[in-house]
C-alpha cells in the first residue's frame, strides 16, 4: 500500500512541477509543447550542470527553454534544434553526448592509464630487482676475511683487545 502512495505522490509532484511553468510561455499547440518539453530533458543547464533545463530554475535555463519553444514554433526539427544549441553552447549542453572519437578518448583515457599502470606494476612484481654492486679489491678481501672470521667464531674487531674503538 505504501508503494502506491509513494507512486501517487511522485506523479502528483511531477504534475505540479510541469504545471509550474508560466502558462503564457507555453506553446498553444499541445503537441508542440510536449515536443518542446521532451527536448528540455535532453539539454543541460549550463549553470546547474547536473540538471536538465526542464528541472532548473536558473535564468539561463529559462532563456534556453524560450529558445527551444521558439525553434519548435518555427517548425525546426529536433536535430536542427540540437545542432543550433550545440553550435551556440558547445557539446557540453547535451545531457547525453554523442558518440565521437573525442568523447571516446575522453572517457577511455583514465581506463587505459589504469590498465597500463597495472600492467607495469605486474611486470615489475614478476621480476625481482637485483642490485649488483661491484666491490673494490680491498673491499672484497675485507669481506672475505669477515666471512671467514664469522665461520670460525672469531671475536669481532671491536671486542678484540687493543682495538681502535677502545
Residue pairs with C-beta under 8 A, 6 or more apart in sequence:
17 55
18 37
21 65
25 65
25 66
25 69
26 33
26 69
27 33
27 36
27 69
27 72
27 73
32 72
32 73
33 69
35 72
35 78
36 65
36 68
36 69
36 72
37 54
39 68
39 72
39 78
39 81
39 82
40 52
40 53
40 54
40 65
40 68
41 52
41 54
41 95
42 52
42 82
42 94
42 95
42 96
43 52
43 53
43 64
43 68
43 85
43 93
43 94
43 95
44 50
44 51
44 52
44 53
44 92
44 93
44 94
44 95
45 51
45 52
45 53
45 55
45 56
45 58
45 60
45 61
45 64
46 60
46 64
46 89
46 92
46 93
47 56
47 58
47 59
47 60
47 61
48 55
48 56
48 58
48 61
51 61
52 95
53 61
53 64
53 65
53 68
54 65
64 85
67 85
68 81
68 85
71 80
71 81
71 84
72 81
76 84
82 94
85 93
86 93
86 94
91 97
91 98
91 103
97 103
135 143
149 156
157 163
157 165
158 165
